[in-house]
Every structure is written in structure tokens, then in C-alpha cells.
Amino acid sequence: MSAQNPIFNRLNLLLGEETMERVMNKRVIIFGVGGVGSWCAESLVRSGISHLTIVDSDRVCITNVNRQLQATTKTVGLVKVEVLKERLLEINPQAEINAMQEIYSEENADMFQLESYDYIIDAIDSLKDKIHLILHATECPGKLFSAMGAALKMDPTKIQVAEFWEVIGCPLASMIRKRLRKAKTFPKKKFLCVFSPEVLPNKGAASTCGTSACMCPKAIIAAGNPDLVNHEWCSSKAQINGTSAHITAIFGFMLAGLVMNDLYANG
């Protein structure tokens, strides 16, 4: 693929042809393409990243529609990474998009070949898996950028970037650091995180996804279609917190921005 692709004319003006060529040759993997990761993926592809792997086990749920790029009332029940891949290829048909409907875990970490990527994006929720990804990714040559908690927030001006050990006011980051210290296992190198110290209460009552409109795995099973099920996270979460599109999207865009700024600064 050439930097002369007219899709990227405006970006080429900003970055220059040499940097654009570097952007197009870099390999990026994103773990989690929900409210944060989906927007990160789109921003990267629109910015010229042409070798992108997206990893997520879920199917689109009706409750995803308020904040996830690929989630609409027409895509409910479909595999998230496949729907997102289709959209990304509509943006740049020449891009190489590898969609993996998988859950990252300690047991299958080797299958993702993290050592082959220039950038590793962590946008997953599962605490145990997130910690393992951080430890594994910081052992690899590529750069890790991680999203801390994006729920329970409304003020976009409070979103920040800091090195992991300097993140303040984020309960998720605090919990990760506490577990790392307890296990006496630490990241091998520094990495940047997107976070916000804002923590608001849930004002609304928790509710189910819905009835006939719901195509979450539990509803699919109830409807007699267990073959559609792969995995779902809602039932395994200790608590489900409120989220908003403008916050999760900004988190995702900032992660993409960290990648692009690194390429620009080192171009």
C-alpha cells in the first residue's frame, strides 16, 4: 500500500510521505473492541494503520448500542470483531484486518504472538486477564498502551494520560497495582495509560437487557439457538456500571492518538 492512497491525502500533508509509509507498515493488536477499543480501531484505520488485529470474544448486545462503534439495532447478536472488520474494510479495503473471536487469558496468551506487533492496545475489562496482558506485553519489544476504567464518568476534560504508576484517582489502576505488589510481579517496562480520576455513582437501577429485542447469549439460548453463543461478560461481572459514548470514545481516540503521536515523534 502506498502513502499516495487518496484516502490519506489530508494526513499525508500533516505527517509527510516518509512517516505515512512507516504508519502503514506497523502492526497493531487491540484487545477488546467494546466502548473503548472499537473507536480506537476505527481511528487507527482512518489514520493509515494497515495491519490491525482485533480481539474480542463477544457478540453485540442491545446494551452495547449506546457506546460501541459497531453496535446498532441491526447488528445485535452478531460477532463484534466480524462486524467491526467489515466496517474497517469499508474505510480502507486495502487494509489487512485480522478478526479474532477469542478471550485473552494466561492459558492462550502465546497464540496471539505479541512479540510480532509494534503496538499492543489493552482495552479489556477482566481484571485477571488485564493484569496478565500487561505483564506479558511489557516483556515484548512493542509498545503497550492501556485503558483504565472508563465507566462512571461524564466530564471529558478530566481524561488524562500518565505512566501506569502515576495514574491517580482510578480504582481500576489502584486494584491492578495492589495485586501486582501482592504477587511481587511487576511490568518489565513503563507504559502509558488513558484514565480519568472522575468516579460518579450509578443513579439508575440495574436492569436486564430486554425481552424480544435482546440477542445476548442468555436470550439466544432461551430462544433455542445455543449454536450462536460464544461468550458473554455481563453475568460474570461483580457489578455493571453506567457508561457514556463520549467518554469511551475519547478513551479510544486517545489510545489511537498515543500510537500516532509515537510514530510522528519518532519519524
C-alpha positions in Angstrom: 0.0 0.0 0.0 1.3 3.5 -0.9 1.1 6.7 1.1 -0.3 8.2 -2.1 -3.6 6.5 -1.5 -6.1 9.4 -1.8 -7.9 8.3 1.4 -4.9 9.7 3.3 -4.3 12.9 1.4 -5.0 15.2 4.4 -3.0 13.0 6.8 -0.1 12.8 4.3 0.0 16.6 4.3 0.4 16.6 8.1 2.8 13.7 8.5 4.8 13.6 5.3 5.2 10.7 3.0 8.0 9.0 4.9 6.1 8.9 8.2 3.0 7.7 6.4 4.9 4.8 4.9 6.0 3.9 8.4 2.5 4.1 9.7 1.2 1.8 7.0 3.9 -0.8 7.8 3.3 -1.0 11.5 1.5 -3.9 13.1 -1.1 -3.2 15.9 -3.2 -5.5 18.0 -6.2 -4.4 20.1 -7.6 -6.5 22.9 -11.2 -5.6 23.5 -13.3 -3.8 20.8 -16.1 -2.6 23.0 -16.8 1.0 24.0 -13.1 1.9 24.0 -11.4 -0.5 21.6 -13.9 -0.1 18.8 -13.3 3.6 18.5 -9.5 3.1 18.8 -9.6 0.6 15.9 -11.6 3.0 13.6 -9.3 5.9 14.4 -6.2 3.8 13.6 -7.5 2.6 10.3 -8.6 6.1 9.3 -5.0 7.2 10.2 -3.3 4.7 7.9 -2.7 1.7 10.1 -3.0 -1.1 7.6 -2.1 -4.2 9.6 -4.5 -4.5 12.5 -5.6 -7.4 14.7 -8.8 -7.0 16.7 -9.5 -9.5 19.6 -12.8 -9.9 21.4 -15.0 -12.9 22.2 -18.4 -11.2 22.4 -21.4 -10.7 20.2 -23.2 -7.4 20.0 -25.7 -6.9 22.8 -28.5 -4.4 22.8 -26.9 -2.7 25.8 -23.8 -2.0 23.6 -25.7 0.3 21.3 -25.2 3.4 23.4 -21.4 3.4 23.2 -19.8 0.8 20.9 -19.0 1.7 17.3 -20.2 -1.5 15.6 -23.3 -1.9 17.8 -26.6 -0.9 16.1 -30.1 -2.3 16.3 -29.2 -4.2 13.1 -26.0 -5.8 14.4 -27.3 -7.1 17.7 -26.4 -10.8 18.0 -23.6 -10.6 15.5 -19.9 -11.3 16.3 -18.3 -7.9 17.3 -15.0 -8.4 15.6 -16.6 -9.5 12.4 -19.0 -6.6 12.3 -16.1 -4.2 13.1 -13.8 -5.8 10.5 -16.5 -5.2 7.8 -16.8 -1.6 8.7 -13.0 -1.1 8.8 -12.6 -2.6 5.3 -15.3 -0.2 4.0 -13.0 2.6 5.2 -9.8 1.1 3.7 -10.4 -2.0 1.5 -6.7 -2.5 1.2 -6.1 -2.9 5.0 -5.2 -6.2 6.5 -7.7 -6.7 9.3 -7.4 -9.9 11.4 -10.5 -10.5 13.4 -10.1 -13.0 16.3 -13.2 -14.0 18.3 -11.2 -15.0 21.3 -10.7 -14.2 25.0 -7.1 -13.3 26.0 -6.0 -15.3 29.0 -2.9 -16.8 30.6 -3.8 -20.1 29.0 -3.9 -18.9 25.4 -1.5 -15.9 25.5 1.0 -17.5 23.2 -1.5 -17.8 20.4 -1.5 -14.0 19.9 2.2 -13.8 19.2 2.6 -10.4 20.9 6.3 -10.3 20.0 5.3 -9.7 16.4 3.5 -6.4 17.0 4.8 -2.9 17.1 1.9 -1.7 19.3 -0.3 -3.6 21.8 -3.5 -1.9 22.9 -5.2 -3.1 26.1 -8.9 -2.3 26.3 -10.2 -5.3 28.2 -12.2 -5.4 31.4 -11.4 -8.7 33.0 -9.0 -7.8 35.9 -7.1 -11.1 35.9 -6.6 -11.2 32.1 -5.8 -7.5 32.0 -3.0 -8.0 34.5 -1.6 -10.9 32.6 -1.7 -9.0 29.4 0.1 -6.0 30.9 2.9 -8.3 32.3 3.2 -10.3 29.0 3.1 -7.2 26.8 5.8 -5.4 28.7 8.1 -8.3 28.1 7.7 -7.8 24.3 9.6 -5.4 22.0 6.4 -3.5 21.0 4.9 -0.6 23.0 1.9 -1.1 25.2 -0.9 1.5 25.7 -3.6 0.6 28.2 -7.1 1.9 29.0 -8.0 2.1 32.7 -11.6 2.3 33.8 -13.9 4.3 31.5 -17.2 3.8 33.4 -18.9 6.1 35.8 -17.7 9.3 34.1 -19.2 12.2 32.3 -16.6 15.0 32.2 -14.4 14.6 29.1 -12.0 17.3 30.3 -10.8 15.1 33.1 -9.5 12.4 30.8 -5.7 12.2 31.0 -2.6 10.2 30.1 0.0 9.1 32.5 2.6 6.4 33.1 0.9 3.4 34.9 2.5 4.0 38.3 1.5 7.7 38.1 -2.2 7.2 37.4 -4.2 8.8 40.2 -7.9 8.5 41.2 -8.7 5.4 39.1 -10.0 2.5 41.2 -9.0 0.0 38.4 -5.4 1.2 38.3 -5.2 1.0 42.1 -6.6 -2.5 42.1 -4.1 -3.7 39.5 -1.2 -2.1 41.4 -2.4 -3.7 44.6 -2.5 -7.2 43.0 0.9 -6.7 41.4 2.5 -5.7 44.7 0.9 -8.7 46.5 2.2 -11.1 43.8 5.5 -9.3 43.8 5.3 -9.4 40.0 5.8 -6.2 38.0 5.8 -4.9 34.4 9.2 -5.1 32.8 9.0 -1.6 31.4 6.9 1.6 31.7 3.8 2.1 29.7 1.2 4.9 29.2 -2.4 4.7 30.3 -5.5 6.6 29.5 -7.6 7.3 32.6 -9.9 9.7 34.4 -10.0 10.3 38.2 -13.7 11.1 38.0 -15.9 8.4 39.7 -19.6 9.1 39.7 -22.4 7.0 41.3 -24.8 4.8 39.4 -28.1 6.8 39.8 -30.2 4.3 37.9 -31.3 0.8 38.9 -29.7 -2.2 37.2 -31.9 -3.9 34.7 -31.9 -6.8 32.2 -31.2 -6.3 28.5 -34.8 -6.6 27.5 -37.1 -9.2 26.1 -37.7 -10.0 22.4 -35.2 -7.3 21.3 -32.4 -8.9 23.2 -29.9 -11.1 21.4 -27.4 -11.6 24.2 -26.2 -15.1 24.7 -28.6 -15.9 27.5 -31.5 -14.7 25.4 -30.3 -16.7 22.4 -30.2 -19.9 24.5 -33.7 -19.2 25.7 -34.8 -18.7 22.1 -33.4 -22.2 21.3 -30.3 -21.0 19.4 -27.3 -22.2 21.5 -25.2 -22.5 18.4 -24.9 -18.7 18.3 -23.3 -18.5 21.7 -19.6 -18.0 22.2 -19.2 -15.9 25.4 -20.7 -13.1 27.3 -19.3 -10.9 30.1 -22.4 -9.5 31.8 -23.2 -12.5 34.0 -19.6 -12.8 35.2 -19.2 -9.1 36.3 -19.5 -8.4 40.0 -21.0 -5.0 39.1 -22.2 -3.4 35.9 -21.5 0.4 35.9 -23.0 3.1 33.7 -21.1 4.3 30.7 -21.5 7.0 28.1 -20.4 7.2 24.4 -18.4 10.4 24.6 -16.2 9.1 27.4 -15.5 5.7 26.0 -14.9 7.1 22.5 -12.4 9.7 23.8 -10.6 6.9 25.7 -10.4 5.0 22.4 -9.3 8.0 20.4 -6.6 8.9 22.9 -5.2 5.3 22.7 -5.1 5.7 18.9 -3.5 9.1 19.4 -0.7 7.6 21.5 0.2 5.3 18.7 0.1 8.0 16.1 2.0 10.5 18.2 4.7 8.0 18.9 5.1 7.3 15.2 5.1 11.1 14.4 7.6 11.8 17.2 9.9 9.1 16.1 9.5 9.6 12.4 
